[in-house]
Amino acid sequence: MFEQTFKNIDDILHKDAGCSSELDYIEQTSWILFLKYLDDLEREKEISALLNGESYTSLIAPEYKWDTWAYPKTQEGKLDEHLALTGDDLKEFVDHKLFPYFKRFKSEALSADTLEYKIGEIFSELKNKIQSGYSLREILTMVNELKFRSKSDKHEMSHLYEAKIKNMGNAGRNGGEYYTPRALIKTIVKVVNPKIGDKIYDGAVGSAGFLCEAFEFLREKENLTTKDLEVLQKDTFYGKEKKSLAYIIGIMNMILHGIEAPNIVHTNTLAENLSDIQEKDRFNIILANPPFGGKERKEVQQNFPIKTGETAFLFLQHFIKILKVGGSAGIVIKNTFLSNTDNASIALRKLLIESCNLHTVLDMPGGTFTGAGVKTVVLFFTKGVPTQSIWYYQLNLDRNLGKTNALSEDDLAEFLKFQKTRGVSENSWLINVDTLNEETCDLSVKNPNKKEEVVHREPKDIIDEIKLLDLESMEILSRIGELV
């Protein structure tokens, strides 16, 4: 049901004059889904309160409840055509009453870590782009059929929302900023292995894929107590995001995964001065894929001891600084970081191996990130002791990755197996830091165990080449004869 509904909504939005791309589709679908999800969540809480003999005060005023404006019902449970707004009346209500009402939640909330505050933030950042009130009525009717009450419903919904984020990434317009392959994220989380009570952080949160997968990983732990679940909800996951749409999608994604009031802040992480970070600001775990290829202004670079315009390199400095001593990180970065010869890259590599134990480098094949031709590596490190040796693993696949041939968890199974023991194989090897060039600190991926591929040519190709060489020889001989 969910998948077909999403397709039908996209078809409607495609025809609407106010929506022009996958980015618009997911943005507009998001706020409608969110209000339907919120309605079901309110019902759940009300039923739970009644069962416990308690009273429940709804967050939403009666006139702004889903059953009042989005889908008023007859006694038979069908859409009440007399009460349901449509056309210009519906658009007028949404633009001038509904959005301003929910926007006020931000200023009226008691604190930033409440669901009320997040509702206010979402509607402060978004606007209704659907120009046709008739199209909006169709979409509301479809979304009304979706239910978010059972665990399986929420699970299916969260996975389909992830699929929409992936499609948005494939659509271009910097989509790579929004989507990291989930197989890679899950593998990174397994290697870093967070525990209940760890504070987990992504300073370039995007669609919050890392935080959502870390939540799933921890939620599956056995014998979780009520206190553990409360810690997961309120005191575990933290993120920062600069761009408005990514920020909203990240919040929505976390809420759909079951985190009611995500600790995501809408801010430019790199605008913070590194010298201002104190112990209370630090985190146990960092999971991130910072945007690469961006260029930061001079005033932003002044916040960092190693000056560089490369966004990803500034983020890496930020992550090293904000990680607690003894904390662990899994960071995706361009593979050129390992070998660049500019002063900033060399200084950053030295900072990393001198202040942290860079224990693992995972070398990813081209095509890992759909639409981005950049080769990447994953750096796994713990802070507090210098690096002695680095274990490399080069992921070599027998196929090319792309939109229709994505990375899978099976592709990374051998990496996970070997990483635990730092085993040496055709695809993995160890290097001692003492063997590095002291001046350049080059960490390039140079697989010493990879066998050179022997190319066996077809007999026909060999014969054709011999014939061609014979012809060339005869031509040369004939010219020599003419000269003589």
BELCORMO-V288893 format. One record per pair of residues at least 24 apart in sequence whose C-alpha atoms are under 7 Angstrom apart, sorted by the first residue. I is the first residue (numbers start at 0). GAP is how many residues later the second one is. D is the distance in Angstrom with one decimal. If there is no record, write none. Layout:
BEGIN
{{I/GAP/D} {I/GAP/D}}
END
This chain:
BEGIN
{{1/144/6.9} {1/155/6.8} {2/157/6.8} {4/137/6.5} {8/130/6.0} {11/123/6.5} {15/114/6.6} {15/115/6.6} {15/116/6.7} {16/114/6.4} {17/111/5.2} {17/112/5.3} {17/113/5.4} {18/110/6.5} {18/111/6.7} {21/146/5.2} {21/149/6.4} {22/145/5.8} {25/138/6.8} {27/100/6.8} {27/101/7.0} {32/110/6.9} {35/30/6.7} {36/111/6.1} {38/27/6.3} {39/108/6.2} {39/109/6.3} {63/34/6.8} {69/70/6.1} {70/70/6.9} {70/73/7.0} {85/47/5.6} {85/48/5.7} {85/51/5.8} {86/45/6.5} {86/46/3.8} {86/47/4.7} {87/45/5.5} {89/43/5.6} {90/42/5.0} {94/33/6.5} {98/24/6.1} {112/148/6.0} {112/150/6.5} {113/147/5.5} {114/145/6.3} {114/146/4.8} {117/143/6.5} {121/126/6.0} {124/119/6.4} {153/102/6.5} {154/102/7.0} {157/95/6.8} {157/98/5.4} {157/99/5.6} {169/200/6.4} {169/201/6.3} {175/193/6.9} {175/196/6.9} {176/29/6.5} {176/114/6.0} {177/28/5.2} {177/29/5.4} {177/68/6.7} {178/28/6.9} {179/189/6.9} {180/226/7.0} {182/224/6.5} {182/225/5.3} {182/226/4.9} {184/25/6.1} {185/27/6.3} {187/142/6.1} {188/25/6.2} {191/136/6.3} {191/137/6.5} {191/138/6.5} {193/91/6.8} {195/32/6.8} {196/34/6.8} {196/39/6.7} {197/38/6.2} {197/86/5.5} {197/87/6.8} {198/36/6.8} {198/37/4.6} {198/38/6.2} {198/84/5.2} {198/85/5.3} {198/86/6.2} {199/36/5.7} {199/37/5.0} {199/38/6.1} {199/83/6.2} {199/84/6.2} {199/85/4.7} {199/86/5.8} {200/36/6.1} {200/37/4.8} {200/38/5.5} {200/82/6.5} {200/84/6.2} {200/85/4.9} {200/86/6.4} {201/36/6.5} {201/37/4.8} {201/38/6.7} {201/84/5.9} {201/85/5.5} {201/86/5.3} {202/36/5.3} {202/37/4.8} {202/38/6.7} {202/66/6.2} {203/36/5.9} {203/37/5.5} {203/84/6.5} {203/85/6.9} {203/86/5.4} {204/34/5.5} {204/35/5.8} {204/36/5.5} {205/35/6.3} {205/40/5.0} {205/41/6.4} {205/44/6.0} {206/39/5.7} {206/42/5.4} {206/43/3.9} {206/46/6.7} {207/42/4.7} {207/45/6.8} {207/46/6.8} {209/77/6.2} {209/78/6.8} {210/26/6.3} {211/42/5.9} {211/45/6.6} {232/26/5.6} {236/26/6.4} {237/25/4.9} {237/26/5.7} {238/24/6.4} {238/25/4.5} {238/26/6.3} {239/24/5.4} {239/25/4.8} {239/26/5.9} {239/27/6.1} {239/29/6.3} {240/24/6.4} {240/25/5.2} {240/26/5.6} {240/27/6.4} {241/24/5.8} {241/25/4.9} {241/26/4.6} {269/30/6.5} {269/45/7.0} {270/29/5.7} {271/31/6.6} {272/30/4.3} {272/31/6.8} {273/29/6.0} {273/30/6.1} {273/44/6.7} {273/47/7.0} {276/45/6.7} {280/41/6.9} {281/40/4.7} {281/41/5.4} {281/42/5.4} {282/39/6.5} {282/40/5.1} {282/41/5.4} {283/39/6.2} {283/40/5.5} {283/43/4.5} {283/44/6.5} {284/42/5.7} {284/43/5.1} {284/44/5.6} {285/37/7.0} {285/42/6.5} {285/43/4.6} {285/44/6.4} {286/42/5.8} {286/43/5.1} {286/44/5.9} {287/42/6.7} {287/43/5.1} {287/44/6.5} {288/42/5.8} {288/43/4.7} {288/44/6.8} {289/25/6.6} {291/42/7.0} {305/38/6.0} {306/37/6.5} {307/36/6.1} {322/60/7.0} {323/59/6.9} {324/58/5.1} {324/59/5.0} {325/56/6.0} {325/57/5.3} {325/58/5.8} {326/55/5.5} {326/56/5.7} {327/53/5.8} {327/54/4.3} {327/55/6.7} {328/51/5.6} {328/52/5.4} {328/53/6.3} {329/48/6.5} {329/49/5.7} {329/50/4.6} {329/51/6.8} {330/47/5.4} {330/48/5.2} {330/49/6.6} {331/44/6.7} {331/45/5.8} {331/46/4.4} {331/47/6.4} {332/43/5.5} {332/44/5.6} {332/45/6.3} {333/40/6.8} {333/41/6.0} {333/42/4.3} {333/43/6.1} {334/40/5.8} {334/41/4.7} {334/42/5.2} {337/104/6.1} {337/105/4.7} {337/106/5.1} {338/103/5.2} {338/104/6.1} {338/105/5.4} {340/99/6.7} {345/94/5.8} {345/95/6.4} {348/92/6.7} {349/91/6.6} {352/33/5.6} {352/34/5.0} {353/32/4.5} {353/33/6.4} {354/28/6.3} {354/29/5.9} {354/30/6.0} {354/31/5.3} {355/25/6.3} {355/26/5.5} {355/27/4.3} {355/28/5.5} {355/29/5.3} {355/30/5.0} {355/31/6.1} {356/24/5.3} {356/25/5.2} {356/26/6.2} {356/28/5.7} {356/29/5.1} {356/30/4.1} {357/24/6.7} {357/29/5.6} {357/32/6.2} {358/30/6.6} {358/31/4.8} {358/32/5.9} {359/30/5.7} {359/31/4.8} {359/32/5.8} {360/30/6.3} {360/31/4.8} {360/32/6.4} {361/30/6.0} {361/31/5.0} {361/32/6.1} {362/30/6.1} {362/31/4.7} {362/32/6.0} {363/30/6.7} {363/31/5.6} {364/30/6.3} {364/31/6.8} {366/34/4.9} {366/35/5.6} {367/33/6.1} {367/39/6.5} {369/32/5.9} {369/33/6.1} {386/46/6.9} {387/44/6.2} {387/45/5.5} {388/41/6.7} {388/42/5.6} {388/43/4.4} {388/44/5.4} {389/40/5.7} {389/41/5.4} {389/42/6.6} {390/31/6.2} {390/38/5.9} {390/39/4.5} {390/40/6.6} {391/36/5.4} {391/37/5.4} {391/38/6.2} {392/34/5.7} {392/35/4.3} {392/36/6.8} {393/33/5.2} {393/34/6.3} {394/32/6.9} {425/24/5.4}}
END
